[in-house]
Amino acid sequence: MSKKTVTVEQTGSPLRRPDVQRKTLIGLGLNKMHRRRTLEDTPAVRGMIAKVAHLVRVVDEN
């Protein structure tokens, strides 16, 4: 049984954003525009995505 994953892409710049949002992006493995990461779909990851929803977009959910 494969684990569920979610792919996120950074669409917004962390410049002029609160430090918490910058660190959340780094925690998701994103730090430059248009980078994509495929992450395990856990409540913690979903919470991080929700925190920076204005800076990222969910590309794919498997």
HTML snippet that shows the backbone in 3Dmol.js (N, CA, C, O; Angstrom):
<script src="https://3Dmol.org/build/3Dmol-min.js"></script>
<div id="view" style="width:600px;height:400px;position:relative"></div>
<script>
const pdb = `
ATOM      1  N   MET A   1       0.851  -1.190   0.000  1.00  0.00           N
ATOM      2  CA  MET A   1       0.000   0.000   0.000  1.00  0.00           C
ATOM      3  C   MET A   1       0.885   1.239   0.000  1.00  0.00           C
ATOM      4  O   MET A   1       1.703   1.421   0.902  1.00  0.00           O
ATOM      5  N   SER A   2       0.726   2.085  -1.002  1.00  0.00           N
ATOM      6  CA  SER A   2       1.551   3.290  -1.066  1.00  0.00           C
ATOM      7  C   SER A   2       0.892   4.407  -0.258  1.00  0.00           C
ATOM      8  O   SER A   2      -0.331   4.494  -0.147  1.00  0.00           O
ATOM      9  N   LYS A   3       1.743   5.244   0.292  1.00  0.00           N
ATOM     10  CA  LYS A   3       1.243   6.360   1.093  1.00  0.00           C
ATOM     11  C   LYS A   3       0.725   7.466   0.178  1.00  0.00           C
ATOM     12  O   LYS A   3       1.180   7.623  -0.955  1.00  0.00           O
ATOM     13  N   LYS A   4      -0.223   8.217   0.687  1.00  0.00           N
ATOM     14  CA  LYS A   4      -0.742   9.345  -0.075  1.00  0.00           C
ATOM     15  C   LYS A   4       0.303  10.457  -0.096  1.00  0.00           C
ATOM     16  O   LYS A   4       1.012  10.692   0.882  1.00  0.00           O
ATOM     17  N   THR A   5       0.374  11.134  -1.242  1.00  0.00           N
ATOM     18  CA  THR A   5       1.315  12.237  -1.370  1.00  0.00           C
ATOM     19  C   THR A   5       0.597  13.472  -1.891  1.00  0.00           C
ATOM     20  O   THR A   5      -0.502  13.388  -2.440  1.00  0.00           O
ATOM     21  N   VAL A   6       1.234  14.609  -1.708  1.00  0.00           N
ATOM     22  CA  VAL A   6       0.735  15.869  -2.220  1.00  0.00           C
ATOM     23  C   VAL A   6       1.930  16.625  -2.809  1.00  0.00           C
ATOM     24  O   VAL A   6       2.988  16.709  -2.185  1.00  0.00           O
ATOM     25  N   THR A   7       1.753  17.169  -4.004  1.00  0.00           N
ATOM     26  CA  THR A   7       2.808  17.942  -4.651  1.00  0.00           C
ATOM     27  C   THR A   7       2.435  19.415  -4.579  1.00  0.00           C
ATOM     28  O   THR A   7       1.349  19.814  -4.999  1.00  0.00           O
ATOM     29  N   VAL A   8       3.352  20.221  -4.038  1.00  0.00           N
ATOM     30  CA  VAL A   8       3.119  21.657  -3.913  1.00  0.00           C
ATOM     31  C   VAL A   8       4.169  22.419  -4.708  1.00  0.00           C
ATOM     32  O   VAL A   8       5.318  21.992  -4.820  1.00  0.00           O
ATOM     33  N   GLU A   9       3.754  23.552  -5.254  1.00  0.00           N
ATOM     34  CA  GLU A   9       4.657  24.419  -6.008  1.00  0.00           C
ATOM     35  C   GLU A   9       4.610  25.808  -5.385  1.00  0.00           C
ATOM     36  O   GLU A   9       3.535  26.313  -5.062  1.00  0.00           O
ATOM     37  N   GLN A  10       5.772  26.420  -5.218  1.00  0.00           N
ATOM     38  CA  GLN A  10       5.829  27.769  -4.683  1.00  0.00           C
ATOM     39  C   GLN A  10       5.479  28.759  -5.779  1.00  0.00           C
ATOM     40  O   GLN A  10       6.086  28.752  -6.850  1.00  0.00           O
ATOM     41  N   THR A  11       4.492  29.618  -5.507  1.00  0.00           N
ATOM     42  CA  THR A  11       4.057  30.598  -6.497  1.00  0.00           C
ATOM     43  C   THR A  11       4.287  32.028  -6.036  1.00  0.00           C
ATOM     44  O   THR A  11       4.209  32.958  -6.839  1.00  0.00           O
ATOM     45  N   GLY A  12       4.569  32.214  -4.748  1.00  0.00           N
ATOM     46  CA  GLY A  12       4.767  33.555  -4.213  1.00  0.00           C
ATOM     47  C   GLY A  12       6.134  33.691  -3.583  1.00  0.00           C
ATOM     48  O   GLY A  12       6.742  32.708  -3.160  1.00  0.00           O
ATOM     49  N   SER A  13       6.607  34.920  -3.525  1.00  0.00           N
ATOM     50  CA  SER A  13       7.924  35.203  -2.977  1.00  0.00           C
ATOM     51  C   SER A  13       7.853  35.355  -1.457  1.00  0.00           C
ATOM     52  O   SER A  13       6.892  35.923  -0.937  1.00  0.00           O
ATOM     53  N   PRO A  14       8.868  34.850  -0.739  1.00  0.00           N
ATOM     54  CA  PRO A  14       8.895  35.034   0.709  1.00  0.00           C
ATOM     55  C   PRO A  14       9.402  36.423   1.122  1.00  0.00           C
ATOM     56  O   PRO A  14       9.426  36.747   2.310  1.00  0.00           O
ATOM     57  N   LEU A  15       9.806  37.240   0.144  1.00  0.00           N
ATOM     58  CA  LEU A  15      10.265  38.589   0.471  1.00  0.00           C
ATOM     59  C   LEU A  15       9.122  39.396   1.083  1.00  0.00           C
ATOM     60  O   LEU A  15       7.976  39.290   0.645  1.00  0.00           O
ATOM     61  N   ARG A  16       9.434  40.190   2.079  1.00  0.00           N
ATOM     62  CA  ARG A  16       8.470  41.037   2.791  1.00  0.00           C
ATOM     63  C   ARG A  16       7.356  40.223   3.442  1.00  0.00           C
ATOM     64  O   ARG A  16       6.230  40.701   3.579  1.00  0.00           O
ATOM     65  N   ARG A  17       7.669  39.005   3.837  1.00  0.00           N
ATOM     66  CA  ARG A  17       6.710  38.162   4.557  1.00  0.00           C
ATOM     67  C   ARG A  17       7.230  37.945   5.974  1.00  0.00           C
ATOM     68  O   ARG A  17       8.431  38.063   6.214  1.00  0.00           O
ATOM     69  N   PRO A  18       6.345  37.630   6.911  1.00  0.00           N
ATOM     70  CA  PRO A  18       6.812  37.342   8.269  1.00  0.00           C
ATOM     71  C   PRO A  18       7.771  36.151   8.292  1.00  0.00           C
ATOM     72  O   PRO A  18       7.678  35.247   7.462  1.00  0.00           O
ATOM     73  N   ASP A  19       8.680  36.169   9.244  1.00  0.00           N
ATOM     74  CA  ASP A  19       9.698  35.126   9.364  1.00  0.00           C
ATOM     75  C   ASP A  19       9.072  33.741   9.508  1.00  0.00           C
ATOM     76  O   ASP A  19       9.631  32.755   9.027  1.00  0.00           O
ATOM     77  N   VAL A  20       7.927  33.661  10.160  1.00  0.00           N
ATOM     78  CA  VAL A  20       7.252  32.372  10.351  1.00  0.00           C
ATOM     79  C   VAL A  20       6.875  31.763   9.003  1.00  0.00           C
ATOM     80  O   VAL A  20       7.003  30.555   8.805  1.00  0.00           O
ATOM     81  N   GLN A  21       6.409  32.608   8.075  1.00  0.00           N
ATOM     82  CA  GLN A  21       6.023  32.104   6.761  1.00  0.00           C
ATOM     83  C   GLN A  21       7.239  31.663   5.961  1.00  0.00           C
ATOM     84  O   GLN A  21       7.175  30.670   5.237  1.00  0.00           O
ATOM     85  N   ARG A  22       8.347  32.390   6.082  1.00  0.00           N
ATOM     86  CA  ARG A  22       9.580  31.979   5.403  1.00  0.00           C
ATOM     87  C   ARG A  22      10.044  30.620   5.902  1.00  0.00           C
ATOM     88  O   ARG A  22      10.420  29.754   5.112  1.00  0.00           O
ATOM     89  N   LYS A  23      10.014  30.440   7.211  1.00  0.00           N
ATOM     90  CA  LYS A  23      10.471  29.178   7.799  1.00  0.00           C
ATOM     91  C   LYS A  23       9.528  28.034   7.450  1.00  0.00           C
ATOM     92  O   LYS A  23       9.965  26.891   7.320  1.00  0.00           O
ATOM     93  N   THR A  24       8.251  28.326   7.297  1.00  0.00           N
ATOM     94  CA  THR A  24       7.299  27.297   6.889  1.00  0.00           C
ATOM     95  C   THR A  24       7.602  26.830   5.466  1.00  0.00           C
ATOM     96  O   THR A  24       7.555  25.633   5.184  1.00  0.00           O
ATOM     97  N   LEU A  25       7.912  27.765   4.571  1.00  0.00           N
ATOM     98  CA  LEU A  25       8.291  27.387   3.207  1.00  0.00           C
ATOM     99  C   LEU A  25       9.533  26.506   3.217  1.00  0.00           C
ATOM    100  O   LEU A  25       9.587  25.503   2.506  1.00  0.00           O
ATOM    101  N   ILE A  26      10.528  26.872   4.015  1.00  0.00           N
ATOM    102  CA  ILE A  26      11.753  26.077   4.105  1.00  0.00           C
ATOM    103  C   ILE A  26      11.427  24.698   4.671  1.00  0.00           C
ATOM    104  O   ILE A  26      11.998  23.698   4.236  1.00  0.00           O
ATOM    105  N   GLY A  27      10.516  24.641   5.635  1.00  0.00           N
ATOM    106  CA  GLY A  27      10.093  23.367   6.204  1.00  0.00           C
ATOM    107  C   GLY A  27       9.421  22.467   5.180  1.00  0.00           C
ATOM    108  O   GLY A  27       9.497  21.242   5.271  1.00  0.00           O
ATOM    109  N   LEU A  28       8.765  23.079   4.209  1.00  0.00           N
ATOM    110  CA  LEU A  28       8.139  22.320   3.121  1.00  0.00           C
ATOM    111  C   LEU A  28       9.144  21.955   2.036  1.00  0.00           C
ATOM    112  O   LEU A  28       8.817  21.220   1.104  1.00  0.00           O
ATOM    113  N   GLY A  29      10.362  22.465   2.155  1.00  0.00           N
ATOM    114  CA  GLY A  29      11.389  22.180   1.158  1.00  0.00           C
ATOM    115  C   GLY A  29      11.357  23.141  -0.012  1.00  0.00           C
ATOM    116  O   GLY A  29      11.933  22.869  -1.066  1.00  0.00           O
ATOM    117  N   LEU A  30      10.686  24.260   0.173  1.00  0.00           N
ATOM    118  CA  LEU A  30      10.582  25.265  -0.889  1.00  0.00           C
ATOM    119  C   LEU A  30      11.341  26.510  -0.455  1.00  0.00           C
ATOM    120  O   LEU A  30      11.209  26.950   0.687  1.00  0.00           O
ATOM    121  N   ASN A  31      12.133  27.080  -1.353  1.00  0.00           N
ATOM    122  CA  ASN A  31      12.789  28.345  -1.020  1.00  0.00           C
ATOM    123  C   ASN A  31      13.009  29.226  -2.232  1.00  0.00           C
ATOM    124  O   ASN A  31      13.513  30.341  -2.100  1.00  0.00           O
ATOM    125  N   LYS A  32      12.640  28.744  -3.416  1.00  0.00           N
ATOM    126  CA  LYS A  32      12.754  29.555  -4.623  1.00  0.00           C
ATOM    127  C   LYS A  32      11.481  29.394  -5.437  1.00  0.00           C
ATOM    128  O   LYS A  32      10.789  28.379  -5.353  1.00  0.00           O
ATOM    129  N   MET A  33      11.193  30.407  -6.218  1.00  0.00           N
ATOM    130  CA  MET A  33       9.968  30.423  -7.009  1.00  0.00           C
ATOM    131  C   MET A  33       9.888  29.221  -7.954  1.00  0.00           C
ATOM    132  O   MET A  33      10.890  28.803  -8.534  1.00  0.00           O
ATOM    133  N   HIS A  34       8.705  28.686  -8.094  1.00  0.00           N
ATOM    134  CA  HIS A  34       8.363  27.599  -9.020  1.00  0.00           C
ATOM    135  C   HIS A  34       9.032  26.267  -8.696  1.00  0.00           C
ATOM    136  O   HIS A  34       9.046  25.365  -9.533  1.00  0.00           O
ATOM    137  N   ARG A  35       9.577  26.134  -7.507  1.00  0.00           N
ATOM    138  CA  ARG A  35      10.093  24.826  -7.078  1.00  0.00           C
ATOM    139  C   ARG A  35       8.908  23.958  -6.694  1.00  0.00           C
ATOM    140  O   ARG A  35       7.902  24.444  -6.176  1.00  0.00           O
ATOM    141  N   ARG A  36       9.046  22.673  -6.955  1.00  0.00           N
ATOM    142  CA  ARG A  36       8.002  21.717  -6.588  1.00  0.00           C
ATOM    143  C   ARG A  36       8.569  20.681  -5.644  1.00  0.00           C
ATOM    144  O   ARG A  36       9.731  20.294  -5.761  1.00  0.00           O
ATOM    145  N   ARG A  37       7.752  20.231  -4.709  1.00  0.00           N
ATOM    146  CA  ARG A  37       8.125  19.162  -3.805  1.00  0.00           C
ATOM    147  C   ARG A  37       6.940  18.221  -3.660  1.00  0.00           C
ATOM    148  O   ARG A  37       5.792  18.650  -3.554  1.00  0.00           O
ATOM    149  N   THR A  38       7.245  16.928  -3.658  1.00  0.00           N
ATOM    150  CA  THR A  38       6.228  15.915  -3.386  1.00  0.00           C
ATOM    151  C   THR A  38       6.435  15.451  -1.955  1.00  0.00           C
ATOM    152  O   THR A  38       7.492  14.933  -1.594  1.00  0.00           O
ATOM    153  N   LEU A  39       5.407  15.647  -1.155  1.00  0.00           N
ATOM    154  CA  LEU A  39       5.495  15.375   0.279  1.00  0.00           C
ATOM    155  C   LEU A  39       4.436  14.357   0.685  1.00  0.00           C
ATOM    156  O   LEU A  39       3.427  14.181   0.001  1.00  0.00           O
ATOM    157  N   GLU A  40       4.681  13.697   1.797  1.00  0.00           N
ATOM    158  CA  GLU A  40       3.700  12.770   2.350  1.00  0.00           C
ATOM    159  C   GLU A  40       2.492  13.575   2.835  1.00  0.00           C
ATOM    160  O   GLU A  40       2.653  14.621   3.464  1.00  0.00           O
ATOM    161  N   ASP A  41       1.308  13.096   2.550  1.00  0.00           N
ATOM    162  CA  ASP A  41       0.081  13.813   2.902  1.00  0.00           C
ATOM    163  C   ASP A  41      -0.297  13.504   4.347  1.00  0.00           C
ATOM    164  O   ASP A  41      -1.018  12.546   4.626  1.00  0.00           O
ATOM    165  N   THR A  42       0.205  14.334   5.257  1.00  0.00           N
ATOM    166  CA  THR A  42      -0.086  14.183   6.682  1.00  0.00           C
ATOM    167  C   THR A  42      -0.787  15.444   7.178  1.00  0.00           C
ATOM    168  O   THR A  42      -0.738  16.480   6.514  1.00  0.00           O
ATOM    169  N   PRO A  43      -1.434  15.366   8.330  1.00  0.00           N
ATOM    170  CA  PRO A  43      -2.066  16.574   8.878  1.00  0.00           C
ATOM    171  C   PRO A  43      -1.056  17.699   9.125  1.00  0.00           C
ATOM    172  O   PRO A  43      -1.394  18.872   8.964  1.00  0.00           O
ATOM    173  N   ALA A  44       0.162  17.362   9.507  1.00  0.00           N
ATOM    174  CA  ALA A  44       1.188  18.384   9.741  1.00  0.00           C
ATOM    175  C   ALA A  44       1.532  19.116   8.450  1.00  0.00           C
ATOM    176  O   ALA A  44       1.636  20.343   8.438  1.00  0.00           O
ATOM    177  N   VAL A  45       1.709  18.369   7.365  1.00  0.00           N
ATOM    178  CA  VAL A  45       2.032  18.981   6.075  1.00  0.00           C
ATOM    179  C   VAL A  45       0.848  19.810   5.590  1.00  0.00           C
ATOM    180  O   VAL A  45       1.040  20.910   5.072  1.00  0.00           O
ATOM    181  N   ARG A  46      -0.360  19.305   5.748  1.00  0.00           N
ATOM    182  CA  ARG A  46      -1.552  20.065   5.342  1.00  0.00           C
ATOM    183  C   ARG A  46      -1.655  21.377   6.120  1.00  0.00           C
ATOM    184  O   ARG A  46      -2.037  22.405   5.560  1.00  0.00           O
ATOM    185  N   GLY A  47      -1.315  21.341   7.402  1.00  0.00           N
ATOM    186  CA  GLY A  47      -1.333  22.559   8.216  1.00  0.00           C
ATOM    187  C   GLY A  47      -0.312  23.562   7.735  1.00  0.00           C
ATOM    188  O   GLY A  47      -0.587  24.761   7.705  1.00  0.00           O
ATOM    189  N   MET A  48       0.879  23.086   7.352  1.00  0.00           N
ATOM    190  CA  MET A  48       1.914  23.976   6.835  1.00  0.00           C
ATOM    191  C   MET A  48       1.471  24.603   5.515  1.00  0.00           C
ATOM    192  O   MET A  48       1.706  25.787   5.273  1.00  0.00           O
ATOM    193  N   ILE A  49       0.829  23.802   4.664  1.00  0.00           N
ATOM    194  CA  ILE A  49       0.332  24.325   3.388  1.00  0.00           C
ATOM    195  C   ILE A  49      -0.737  25.395   3.645  1.00  0.00           C
ATOM    196  O   ILE A  49      -0.770  26.422   2.967  1.00  0.00           O
ATOM    197  N   ALA A  50      -1.599  25.150   4.617  1.00  0.00           N
ATOM    198  CA  ALA A  50      -2.648  26.118   4.941  1.00  0.00           C
ATOM    199  C   ALA A  50      -2.057  27.432   5.442  1.00  0.00           C
ATOM    200  O   ALA A  50      -2.595  28.502   5.157  1.00  0.00           O
ATOM    201  N   LYS A  51      -0.957  27.359   6.184  1.00  0.00           N
ATOM    202  CA  LYS A  51      -0.304  28.567   6.719  1.00  0.00           C
ATOM    203  C   LYS A  51       0.222  29.469   5.625  1.00  0.00           C
ATOM    204  O   LYS A  51       0.210  30.692   5.762  1.00  0.00           O
ATOM    205  N   VAL A  52       0.689  28.864   4.523  1.00  0.00           N
ATOM    206  CA  VAL A  52       1.276  29.654   3.434  1.00  0.00           C
ATOM    207  C   VAL A  52       0.491  29.435   2.136  1.00  0.00           C
ATOM    208  O   VAL A  52       1.071  29.425   1.050  1.00  0.00           O
ATOM    209  N   ALA A  53      -0.808  29.264   2.253  1.00  0.00           N
ATOM    210  CA  ALA A  53      -1.647  28.973   1.089  1.00  0.00           C
ATOM    211  C   ALA A  53      -1.573  30.067   0.030  1.00  0.00           C
ATOM    212  O   ALA A  53      -1.781  29.799  -1.154  1.00  0.00           O
ATOM    213  N   HIS A  54      -1.280  31.289   0.443  1.00  0.00           N
ATOM    214  CA  HIS A  54      -1.181  32.395  -0.508  1.00  0.00           C
ATOM    215  C   HIS A  54       0.158  32.404  -1.251  1.00  0.00           C
ATOM    216  O   HIS A  54       0.336  33.183  -2.187  1.00  0.00           O
ATOM    217  N   LEU A  55       1.096  31.549  -0.845  1.00  0.00           N
ATOM    218  CA  LEU A  55       2.416  31.494  -1.475  1.00  0.00           C
ATOM    219  C   LEU A  55       2.653  30.193  -2.246  1.00  0.00           C
ATOM    220  O   LEU A  55       3.631  30.083  -2.985  1.00  0.00           O
ATOM    221  N   VAL A  56       1.774  29.217  -2.079  1.00  0.00           N
ATOM    222  CA  VAL A  56       1.957  27.917  -2.743  1.00  0.00           C
ATOM    223  C   VAL A  56       0.650  27.494  -3.407  1.00  0.00           C
ATOM    224  O   VAL A  56      -0.419  28.035  -3.123  1.00  0.00           O
ATOM    225  N   ARG A  57       0.766  26.504  -4.304  1.00  0.00           N
ATOM    226  CA  ARG A  57      -0.438  25.888  -4.853  1.00  0.00           C
ATOM    227  C   ARG A  57      -0.223  24.379  -4.865  1.00  0.00           C
ATOM    228  O   ARG A  57       0.888  23.889  -5.066  1.00  0.00           O
ATOM    229  N   VAL A  58      -1.317  23.661  -4.646  1.00  0.00           N
ATOM    230  CA  VAL A  58      -1.271  22.212  -4.680  1.00  0.00           C
ATOM    231  C   VAL A  58      -1.400  21.785  -6.138  1.00  0.00           C
ATOM    232  O   VAL A  58      -2.402  22.066  -6.795  1.00  0.00           O
ATOM    233  N   VAL A  59      -0.372  21.102  -6.633  1.00  0.00           N
ATOM    234  CA  VAL A  59      -0.346  20.710  -8.040  1.00  0.00           C
ATOM    235  C   VAL A  59      -1.042  19.373  -8.243  1.00  0.00           C
ATOM    236  O   VAL A  59      -1.819  19.203  -9.182  1.00  0.00           O
ATOM    237  N   ASP A  60      -0.757  18.424  -7.355  1.00  0.00           N
ATOM    238  CA  ASP A  60      -1.250  17.062  -7.559  1.00  0.00           C
ATOM    239  C   ASP A  60      -1.461  16.397  -6.207  1.00  0.00           C
ATOM    240  O   ASP A  60      -0.659  16.557  -5.286  1.00  0.00           O
ATOM    241  N   GLU A  61      -2.544  15.656  -6.105  1.00  0.00           N
ATOM    242  CA  GLU A  61      -2.827  14.870  -4.901  1.00  0.00           C
ATOM    243  C   GLU A  61      -3.012  13.419  -5.308  1.00  0.00           C
ATOM    244  O   GLU A  61      -3.899  13.099  -6.100  1.00  0.00           O
ATOM    245  N   ASN A  62      -2.184  12.548  -4.773  1.00  0.00           N
ATOM    246  CA  ASN A  62      -2.293  11.107  -5.056  1.00  0.00           C
ATOM    247  C   ASN A  62      -2.549  10.374  -3.763  1.00  0.00           C
ATOM    248  O   ASN A  62      -2.675   9.149  -3.763  1.00  0.00           O
TER     249      ASN A  62
END
`;
const viewer = $3Dmol.createViewer("view");
viewer.addModel(pdb, "pdb");
viewer.setStyle({}, {cartoon: {color: "spectrum"}});
viewer.zoomTo();
viewer.render();
</script>
